[in-house]
Amino acid sequence: MEVSHITKIQLNLAIVRRCKTEEKSRKQNVMRELRIQKLCLNICVGESGDRLTRAAKVLEQLTGQQPVFSKARYTVRSFGIRRNEKIAVHCTVRGPKAEEILEKGLKVREYELSRDNFSKNGNFGFGIQEHIDLGIKYDPSIGIYGMDFYIVLGRPGFNVSKRKRKCSRIGSKHRINQDEAMKWFQQKYDGILLPGKKKK
């Protein structure tokens, strides 16, 4: 009789634990989940001409998309840059392709990012020195280029601030902060956060 009584208690405890776990899973709001809105890849050459067109080929090979050229805003004589001169090339990637390219970039960095890489709005960025580390075959006619990765994170419902009709603001509680972005990076990619530079 005592044994059957103990087993009943154990069963009741198991049911209670199961109910608690189900309640916790229900409390997790799907609208709060973080996701990659877009990935921006940028190669800044600092001059127009053949080097810039070769950099555009690198981005085209990596993304399979047509990159866009960026122009200089100001004239900088010390660098030999004129206003409205094409000096950089960038490309915006979204969806599964963005996740795939980001995975390659983080693998090059060995999944290590500094706290300074994350902004207050929950976005983050980093750079790599050689594009061939991403799995692109080396071409002597193109050379080797470094590039910057910029990742914009978002939540479901962020489009209310960008739509044309009935545009509205994102609530303060629904916005992404720096700590949430760092936690997402650690959980999704098993990333390592290095201490940032001490501000004076």
C-alpha positions as CSV (number, residue, x, y, z in Angstrom):
1,M,0.0,0.0,0.0
2,E,2.8,2.4,0.9
3,V,4.6,1.7,-2.4
4,S,1.5,2.4,-4.4
5,H,0.9,5.6,-2.4
6,I,4.5,6.8,-3.2
7,T,4.1,6.1,-6.9
8,K,0.9,8.1,-6.9
9,I,2.7,11.1,-5.3
10,Q,5.5,10.8,-7.9
11,L,3.0,10.7,-10.7
12,N,1.2,13.8,-9.3
13,L,4.6,15.6,-9.0
14,A,5.4,14.7,-12.6
15,I,2.1,16.0,-13.8
16,V,2.6,19.3,-11.9
17,R,6.1,19.8,-13.4
18,R,4.7,19.1,-16.9
19,C,2.0,21.6,-16.4
20,K,4.5,24.2,-15.3
21,T,6.7,23.7,-18.3
22,E,3.7,24.0,-20.6
23,E,2.7,27.2,-18.9
24,K,6.3,28.6,-19.4
25,S,6.3,27.7,-23.1
26,R,2.9,29.4,-23.5
27,K,4.2,32.6,-21.8
28,Q,7.1,32.8,-24.4
29,N,5.6,35.3,-26.8
30,V,6.3,34.6,-30.5
31,M,6.2,38.3,-31.2
32,R,9.3,38.8,-29.0
33,E,11.6,36.5,-30.9
34,L,14.6,38.1,-32.5
35,R,15.5,37.6,-36.2
36,I,17.8,39.0,-38.8
37,Q,16.1,41.7,-40.8
38,K,19.0,42.3,-43.2
39,L,22.7,41.8,-43.6
40,C,24.7,44.6,-45.3
41,L,28.1,43.8,-46.8
42,N,30.4,46.7,-47.6
43,I,33.8,47.0,-49.3
44,C,35.3,50.5,-49.2
45,V,38.2,50.9,-51.6
46,G,38.7,54.7,-51.3
47,E,39.0,55.3,-55.0
48,S,37.1,54.7,-58.2
49,G,38.3,52.6,-61.1
50,D,39.5,49.1,-61.7
51,R,39.9,48.2,-58.0
52,L,36.3,49.2,-57.3
53,T,34.9,47.1,-60.1
54,R,36.9,44.1,-58.9
55,A,35.5,44.6,-55.4
56,A,32.0,44.6,-56.9
57,K,32.7,41.2,-58.6
58,V,33.7,39.8,-55.1
59,L,30.3,40.8,-53.6
60,E,28.5,39.5,-56.7
61,Q,30.3,36.1,-56.3
62,L,29.4,35.9,-52.6
63,T,25.7,37.0,-52.7
64,G,24.6,36.3,-56.3
65,Q,23.1,39.8,-56.4
66,Q,24.0,43.0,-58.2
67,P,25.9,45.3,-55.8
68,V,25.4,49.1,-55.5
69,F,28.2,51.7,-55.6
70,S,28.5,54.3,-52.9
71,K,29.6,57.9,-53.5
72,A,31.7,60.2,-51.4
73,R,29.8,62.9,-49.6
74,Y,32.7,65.4,-49.3
75,T,35.9,66.2,-51.0
76,V,39.0,65.1,-49.0
77,R,42.1,66.3,-50.7
78,S,44.5,64.5,-48.3
79,F,43.0,61.2,-49.5
80,G,42.5,62.3,-53.1
81,I,38.8,61.8,-52.9
82,R,36.4,64.1,-54.8
83,R,32.7,64.7,-53.9
84,N,30.3,62.3,-55.7
85,E,33.1,60.0,-56.7
86,K,32.4,56.3,-56.4
87,I,34.6,54.9,-53.6
88,A,32.8,51.9,-52.1
89,V,30.4,49.1,-53.0
90,H,27.7,47.5,-50.9
91,C,25.0,44.8,-51.0
92,T,22.0,44.1,-48.8
93,V,21.0,40.4,-48.3
94,R,17.9,39.1,-46.5
95,G,16.3,35.8,-45.6
96,P,18.1,32.4,-45.4
97,K,20.9,33.7,-47.6
98,A,21.7,36.4,-45.1
99,E,21.9,33.7,-42.3
100,E,24.2,31.6,-44.4
101,I,26.7,34.4,-45.2
102,L,26.6,35.6,-41.6
103,E,27.5,32.0,-40.4
104,K,30.5,32.0,-42.7
105,G,31.6,35.4,-41.5
106,L,31.3,34.5,-37.8
107,K,33.2,31.3,-38.5
108,V,36.1,33.3,-39.8
109,R,36.0,35.3,-36.6
110,E,35.8,32.1,-34.6
111,Y,32.4,33.2,-33.2
112,E,34.2,35.9,-31.1
113,L,32.8,39.5,-30.9
114,S,33.6,42.4,-28.7
115,R,30.9,44.1,-26.7
116,D,31.8,47.3,-28.6
117,N,30.6,45.6,-31.8
118,F,27.0,45.9,-30.6
119,S,25.0,49.2,-30.8
120,K,22.4,50.5,-28.3
121,N,19.7,49.7,-30.8
122,G,20.6,46.0,-30.8
123,N,22.4,45.9,-34.2
124,F,26.0,44.7,-34.5
125,G,28.8,44.6,-37.0
126,F,32.3,43.2,-37.6
127,G,34.9,43.0,-40.4
128,I,37.1,40.4,-42.0
129,Q,40.5,40.9,-43.7
130,E,40.4,38.4,-46.5
131,H,37.3,37.5,-48.5
132,I,38.8,34.1,-49.6
133,D,38.2,32.9,-46.0
134,L,34.5,32.8,-46.8
135,G,35.0,30.0,-49.2
136,I,35.4,32.0,-52.4
137,K,38.1,30.7,-54.7
138,Y,41.2,33.0,-55.1
139,D,41.4,34.7,-58.4
140,P,44.7,36.4,-59.2
141,S,42.9,38.9,-61.6
142,I,40.7,40.1,-58.7
143,G,43.0,40.0,-55.7
144,I,42.1,39.9,-52.0
145,Y,39.6,42.3,-50.3
146,G,38.4,42.8,-46.8
147,M,34.8,43.6,-46.0
148,D,32.5,44.8,-43.3
149,F,29.4,42.9,-42.1
150,Y,26.5,44.9,-40.6
151,I,23.6,43.0,-39.1
152,V,20.2,44.6,-38.4
153,L,18.0,42.7,-35.9
154,G,14.3,43.0,-35.6
155,R,11.1,41.5,-34.2
156,P,7.7,40.8,-35.8
157,G,5.8,44.0,-36.0
158,F,8.7,46.3,-36.8
159,N,7.3,47.1,-40.2
160,V,4.7,49.5,-38.6
161,S,7.5,52.1,-38.5
162,K,8.3,51.7,-42.2
163,R,5.0,51.2,-44.0
164,K,3.5,54.0,-46.1
165,R,0.0,54.0,-44.7
166,K,-0.7,54.5,-41.0
167,C,2.9,54.6,-40.1
168,S,3.5,54.5,-36.3
169,R,6.3,54.2,-33.8
170,I,7.6,51.0,-32.2
171,G,6.8,50.8,-28.5
172,S,9.7,51.2,-26.1
173,K,9.1,47.7,-24.6
174,H,9.2,46.1,-28.1
175,R,12.5,47.7,-29.1
176,I,15.7,45.7,-29.0
177,N,18.6,46.8,-26.7
178,Q,22.2,45.9,-26.6
179,D,21.9,43.2,-23.9
180,E,19.1,41.4,-25.8
181,A,21.2,41.4,-29.0
182,M,24.3,40.0,-27.2
183,K,22.2,37.3,-25.5
184,W,20.7,36.3,-28.9
185,F,24.2,36.1,-30.4
186,Q,25.4,33.8,-27.5
187,Q,22.4,31.5,-27.7
188,K,22.0,31.2,-31.5
189,Y,25.7,30.9,-32.4
190,D,27.3,29.8,-29.1
191,G,29.2,33.0,-29.5
192,I,31.9,34.4,-27.2
193,L,31.7,38.0,-26.0
194,L,35.1,39.7,-25.4
195,P,35.3,42.7,-23.1
196,G,35.2,46.0,-24.8
197,K,37.5,48.9,-24.6
198,K,37.2,50.9,-21.4
199,K,35.7,54.3,-22.1
200,K,37.5,57.3,-20.5
